[in-house]
Amino acid sequence: IPLLGNYLEIQKLKNKLGFYHLVWDELAKCYGQVYSVKFGPIEAVVVSGYDAVRQVLCKDDFDDQSDGFFFRTRAFYKRLGVLTKQLF
């Protein structure tokens, strides 16, 4: 859905499973360790599993920050890298 993205699917899974970490785990079983979801205008990449997360965090290519109002206000108007990315 263009305006909502995957929000309705994720909410349906959350209501079924109870917690968001179980939703991400269920989606990782279905789509693999790296997949993307869309929340309205924001597209997020979800990385699941120890090896995949470690590989992403160790590469400079992934050390970037989305540039938007919510990201900048959350990081005190600085671009602080992957650790300040929005976690859902």
C-alpha positions in Angstrom: 0.0 0.0 0.0 1.7 3.2 -1.1 0.9 5.4 2.0 1.2 2.8 4.7 3.8 0.4 3.2 4.1 -2.8 5.2 2.6 -1.3 8.3 -0.7 -3.3 8.2 1.1 -6.6 7.6 3.5 -6.0 10.5 0.7 -5.0 12.8 -1.2 -8.2 11.9 1.9 -10.3 12.7 2.5 -8.4 15.9 -1.1 -9.0 17.1 -0.7 -12.7 16.2 2.8 -13.2 17.8 2.7 -10.6 20.5 6.1 -8.9 20.2 7.9 -7.1 17.5 11.1 -9.1 17.9 9.0 -12.2 17.0 7.7 -10.4 14.0 11.2 -9.7 12.7 12.2 -13.3 13.3 9.1 -14.6 11.4 9.9 -12.3 8.5 13.5 -13.4 8.5 12.4 -17.0 8.3 10.3 -16.2 5.3 12.5 -13.7 3.4 16.1 -14.4 4.7 18.5 -12.6 7.0 18.4 -9.3 5.1 15.1 -7.8 3.9 13.4 -4.4 3.6 10.1 -3.1 4.9 8.4 0.2 4.1 6.7 2.4 6.7 5.0 5.1 4.8 7.8 7.1 3.1 10.6 5.4 5.1 12.1 2.3 3.7 14.1 0.3 6.3 16.5 -2.6 5.8 16.2 -5.3 8.5 19.3 -7.4 9.2 18.7 -10.5 11.3 21.1 -13.0 12.7 24.5 -12.7 14.4 26.7 -13.2 11.4 24.7 -10.9 9.1 24.5 -8.1 11.7 28.3 -8.4 12.4 29.1 -8.3 8.7 26.9 -5.2 8.2 28.3 -3.3 11.3 31.9 -4.0 10.3 31.7 -2.5 6.8 32.0 1.2 6.2 29.6 1.0 3.3 26.7 0.6 5.7 27.8 3.4 8.1 25.3 6.0 6.9 22.3 7.8 8.3 19.0 8.6 6.6 18.5 12.3 6.2 15.1 13.4 7.4 13.5 15.5 10.1 13.0 12.7 12.6 16.5 11.3 12.2 18.1 14.7 12.6 16.1 15.7 15.7 16.7 12.3 17.2 20.5 12.7 16.7 20.6 16.4 17.8 21.0 17.5 14.2 24.1 15.5 13.6 24.6 12.5 11.2 25.8 9.9 13.7 25.8 6.7 11.5 24.1 3.4 11.7 23.7 3.3 15.5 21.1 6.0 15.4 19.0 4.4 12.7 15.3 3.9 13.6 14.5 0.6 15.2 11.0 -0.7 15.0 
